[in-house]
Amino acid sequence: MDAKILVVDDEPEIADLVEVYLKSEGCTVFKCSTGTQALEYVRTQELDLAILDVMLPDISGFTLCGEIRKSHRFPVLMLTAKVDDLDKITGLTIGADDYITKPFNPLELMARVKAQLRRYTRYNEADRMAADRDIIDFNGLIINRGTHECWLYDQPLGLTPIEFDILWMLCENRGQVISAERLFETVWGEKYLDRNNTVMVHIRRLREKMGEPSRNPRFIKTVWGVGYKID
């Protein structure tokens, strides 16, 4: 599985058993017996999953799970000797992803670990794909639609919302000529009227902020009688 997994249980024989099965699947295991030790691993390691015993000598597994959920999204499986539905509801409410009672079948635990890791991997990939769609990076220009930030040669560009939207639209359609009419109606959301020079004025301001020469700009180019493009 090639995953980094935290195992927290104050019963050595259980922690050792879980460790053996996880390592047999290729996992790196961080094993400890208290919540305090566990939080140190959470702070210092890039974990992919945690298996927490509910009954720990210093803090409860529920409390530990709550602390983890303040800053991390990796899956958390709770282990408990209790079979009370209230405990299960409590664990799931504070952010646990799954719940298994002791004594348990190690193979069942491994199956649940694998299922949670698959889900977490798909979730992260979806996040990365979404982030990639929100960032355009080429020729020293980086524009991030998610944060509404823009950099040129590692220097931030202070763009107005309108300027940002124009630049994003041109970058998103890189290589294509976008007419002033299409830019205006998309960015401003209004009907374009003849002799409207609003787009031209904003393009000029954009070029000024980007340090672009008007006669031979590197980024925003004018295709006379047609519109503007970036390539």
HUGI-V321782 format. One record per backbone hydrogen bond with DSSP energy under -1.0 kcal/mol. NH is the residue of the N-H (numbers start at 1). CO is the residue of the C=O. Records with the same first field share a line. If there is no record, write none. Layout:
NH = CO ; CO
//
This chain:
5 = 28
6 = 49
7 = 30
8 = 51
9 = 32
15 = 11
16 = 12
17 = 13
18 = 14
19 = 15
20 = 16
21 = 17
22 = 18
23 = 19
24 = 20
25 = 22
26 = 23
27 = 22
28 = 3
30 = 5
32 = 7
38 = 34
39 = 35
40 = 36
41 = 37
42 = 38
43 = 39
44 = 40
45 = 41
47 = 45
48 = 4
49 = 4
50 = 75
51 = 6
52 = 77
53 = 8
54 = 79
61 = 54
64 = 60
65 = 61
66 = 62
67 = 63
68 = 64
69 = 65
71 = 68
72 = 68
77 = 50
78 = 98
79 = 52
80 = 100
88 = 84
89 = 85
90 = 86
91 = 87
92 = 88
93 = 89
94 = 90
96 = 91
97 = 76
98 = 76
100 = 78
102 = 80
109 = 105
110 = 106
111 = 107
112 = 108
113 = 109
114 = 110
115 = 111
116 = 112
117 = 113
118 = 114
119 = 115
120 = 116
121 = 117
122 = 118
123 = 119
124 = 120
125 = 121
126 = 122
127 = 123
128 = 124
129 = 125
130 = 126
131 = 127
132 = 128
133 = 129
135 = 132
136 = 143
138 = 141
141 = 138
142 = 151
143 = 136
144 = 149
145 = 134
148 = 144
149 = 144
151 = 142
152 = 155
153 = 140
155 = 152
157 = 150
159 = 157
164 = 160
165 = 161
166 = 162
167 = 163
168 = 164
169 = 165
170 = 166
171 = 167
172 = 168
173 = 169
174 = 171
175 = 230
176 = 173
178 = 228
183 = 179
184 = 180
185 = 181
186 = 182
187 = 183
188 = 184
196 = 193
201 = 197
202 = 198
203 = 199
204 = 200
205 = 201
206 = 202
207 = 203
208 = 204
209 = 205
210 = 206
211 = 208
212 = 207
221 = 229
223 = 227
226 = 223
227 = 223
228 = 178
229 = 221
//
